[in-house]
């Protein structure tokens, strides 16, 4: 098998796959940036905002926070994947950026784990994918926790929500959040439940890794996910300020958190940028009539936090190893 993988024809085939992948990413980024945006209008709007003395420093801060965001994600993934393979911080960063590039054209960003596991040297890839998914689940859990709390507050503060919706929300939301936290910290129980079925029992050696995480590791991953959440929420607030969307920080934060909660719905996450803009316009539009500013801030957040990291990840795709002799 080693001889086959190292043959010129096989290397050419592997390179061809990588070039096709790069082509998909380039095509998707073009659609996201140029078809979902009126680039000239956005550019003109930002040129107008550049007259403000705080624009450039705050934009630099937002760009810096993007690197902090993905650095935190790299620490989290490195912490979790260490149960399978020791990975340097540089390689973890490379894997995370490559994962963003992989995920940008897949529904619900499910391709993210593919970009990461193909950089691993020895770890079982199915187990590595499960570990990566566990890291994503910690981020989703934080989104649901913050979003659930915000939803309860919003419903209690609103006179328009009928009691038939309010009371079930007040009762069921805490129960659901507690259940999610329980299964997250008892992922070993989840692993045992997965092996109840005959099909999954055949592949129990892949899921065994889920039983090896300590509560300390899981708590650290959840804490890093919370720091990431605070980071990109702060970026959004800064961009709304720069885009002249005048509203209180508390109200804007509440609507941003509810926006993230709605975007956690799989059906909305399929069309990444389009859904972000539609939901943000609906939620933040209730606070400000500056719809162009909301559109600009939402688009800028996507371009800085997703499109730019995906472009960075493209530089590492040629280093991926789709095929390894130890996988056979």
N, C-alpha and C positions, 0 to 999 in steps of 0.2 A: 504493500500500500504506500509506503514511503516513496518507493521508486515512481509510482504513478503520480503522486502529489507533486513530486519534484520535477516531473517531466515538463518540457517546454510547452506542449499542447495543453496540459492541465493548467499551467500558470497563465497561458493566454486566455483560457476559458474563465479562470478566476478574475483576471483583469477585465475581461469583457463584462462580467456580472457587476463589477464595481463601477464601470463606466456607465452601464445602464442605470444603476442606482443613482449615480450622480446626475444623470440626465433627468430622472424622475424628480429629484430634489430641486434642480434648477427650474424645471417646468412648473412645479407647484409653487415655489417662491415667486416666480414671475406672476403667476395668477393671483397669489395673495397680495402682492405689493402693487401691481399695476392694474389688475382688473377689479379688485375690491376697493381700490383707492382712486380718488381723483388726485394724483400726485402733485399736479400743478397747484391745485387749490390748497392742499395741505402745506406745500412749500411756501406759498404766498402768505398763508396764515402764520406760519412760524417765522418768516422774515419780518412780518409785522410785529410779532412778539419779541423779536430780538432787540428792539429798541429799549426794552426794560433792562435795567442794570443787573437784575438777579437771574436773567434767563440762562446765560452761559454757565455760571457756577452751578445752578440747580440741574441743568442738563448733564453736566459732568458728574454730579452726584448720582443722578439716576443711572448713568452708564456704569459708574463704579459699583453701585448696588447690584447691578446685573451680575457682575463677577462674584460679588459676595453671595448672591442667591445660589449660583451654580457651584460655588466653592463649598457652601454648606451641604448641597446635595451630594457633592463628591465625597465629603467626609462621611455622610450617612451611608452611601453605597459601599464605601471602602470598609466601614465598620461591619456592615451586614455580610458582605461577600467574603470577609476574612475567615468565616467559618468553612469556606471551601478553598480559598486561594489567597495568599498574601499578595497584595497589590500596593504599589507605591502611590503616593499622593498625585504625582504627575500623571501616572497611568489612569488613576481614577478620574481625574479631570478630563483627560482625553476620552475616556469611555463615556462620560456624561455628555460631553459636547457631541460625540458621535451618535449617541442615543437620541439627542434632540434632532439631529439631521435625519436619522432613520425614521423618527416618529412623525415628522412634520406632514407627511402625506398619508398617514394611516389613521383610521377612525379611532377616536378616543386615545390617540397617541400610543396605541398598543405596540407599535414597532420599536418603542424606546428600549425595551429589554434586548432586542436583537442587536442594536448597535453596540451595546455594552458587552454582551456575552461573547461576541466574535473577537474581542480583544483579549480574552482570557487565554492563558497558555495551557492549563491542565485541568481546570475544574470541569465537572460534568455540566454540560450546557443546559440540560433540562432543570437540574437543581439550581443552577445559577439564574435561570429565568424565573424560577419560583421565588428566589431570594430578592431579585429585582422587583418582582411584582409585590412582594411584601413591603418593600420600601415605598412603592407607589401607594399601597394601601395606607401606610402611615400618613402620607400627605393627604390622601382623600379623607381619612378619619379626622384630621385637623380641620379640613374644609367643612366637614359635616358638623363638627363640634362647635366651631365658631359660627357657622351658618345657623345651626339649630338654636343657639342662644340668641342670635340676632333675630331669628324668626319669632321666637317667643316674645321678645321685647317689642317687636314691630306689631304683632297681633294684639298685645295687651295695650299698646299705646294708641291703637287705631280704633276709632268708633265705627268704622265701616265693616269690620269683621263680625259676622253674626256669631252668636254663642254656639251654634251647631258646628262651627268650624273652630272657634277659639278653644273650647273646653277639650275636645279630642286632641288638639295640637298641644295643649298644656300637659296633657296626661301621656300621650304616646311618644312625644319627642324625647323627653328625658329617659323613658324606658328604652327606646331605640338606641339612644346614644350610650346608655349604660351597657346594653347588649353588645354593641360594636366594640366598646372598650374591653369588655370581658373576653370576647373572642380574639381580640388583637393580642392581649397579654397572655392568653391561653391558646396560642397558635398551635401548641402541641395537641390540644384537644381537637382542634380543627383538622390536624393531620391525621389523627386516629379516625375521625368521622369520614375523611376522604377514602380511607382504606376499607370502609365497610363494603364498597362495591367491588365486584370481581375484577372489573377492568383496571381500576386504580390500584387494587391490591397487587396486580401483576407488576406495577411500576412503583412499588413501595420504596424501593431503594433510592428513587429520585426525591420522594417527599420526606424522607427521613431527616433531611437538613432542617426542616421546619421545627423539629422537636429539640433542636440543639441550641436555640436562642434563649438566653437568660432574660429575666424581666428587666435587668439593668440595661442590657443592649436594646431591648424594645423601647424602654423609656427614653434612652438616649436618642434613638431614631425618631421617636415622636417629638422630643424636644427640638431636634434639628429641623424637623418639618414645621414646627410652630415658628421657629426663627425665620425660616424661608417665607412662611405666610406673612409674617409681620413685614419682612423686607419688601416683597412685591406689592403688598397693600400700601406701604409707605411710598413706593415708586408711583403708584397710581394717584395717590393724593397730591404728590408733587407735580405730576403732569397735569392734573386737573387745575391746579393753581396756576401753572404756566400757561394753560390754555384759556385762562380767564373765566373759568367756571366758578362763579361766586356762590359759595354755600359754606355752612359751618363744617368744621373738620369732623365733628361727631356724626352729623347727618350723612356726609359723604362717605365716611367709614362704614356706617350701617348699610347704606345702599351698595357699596362695593362688596361687602361681605355677603349680602343677599344675592348679588350678581354672581359671585363665585359659587354660591350654593346652587343656583339655577343651572350654571354651566357644568355642574357635576353630573347633571342628568345626561346619560349616554346619548339620547336622541339629539340633544342640543350640541354635544361635543363633536359630532361628526363633521360639521362644517365649522372649523375652528374660528376663523376670523369673522365670518359672516354672523355666526351666532353670538360672538362676543359683542359685536357692535349693536346688534338688535336688542339684546338683553340690557346692555349698558344704557342705550338710548331710552329704553322703557323705564329702568329703575332710576337712573340719575336724572332723566328728563323730568321727573316729578319734583326735583329740587331746583332746576335751572332751565331756562328756555334757550340757553346757549348750546344748541344741538351740534353746531359745528365744532365747538370746543370739546364737547363730550366725545364726538367722533374722532377728533384729532388726538386727544389724550389716550383713548382706547387703542387706536391704531398705533400710536407711538409706543405704547407699552408692549404690544405684540411684536413690533419691529425690533425693539431693543431686547426683549426677554426671550423671544422665540426665533425670529428670522435671523438676527445677527449670530446667536449661538449656533444655529443650524449651518450658517456659512462657515463658521469656525470649525464645526464638526466635519465639514466636507474635506478639509485638509487632512483628516486622519483616516478617511474611509479607505484609502489605498493601503493602509496598514492592517486592515481587517484580515482575519484568517477564517474564511468560510469553511474550509476543510482541514481537518487534523487527522493524523494517522491514529491517534489514541481514541478517536470517536468511532472507530470501526471495530 
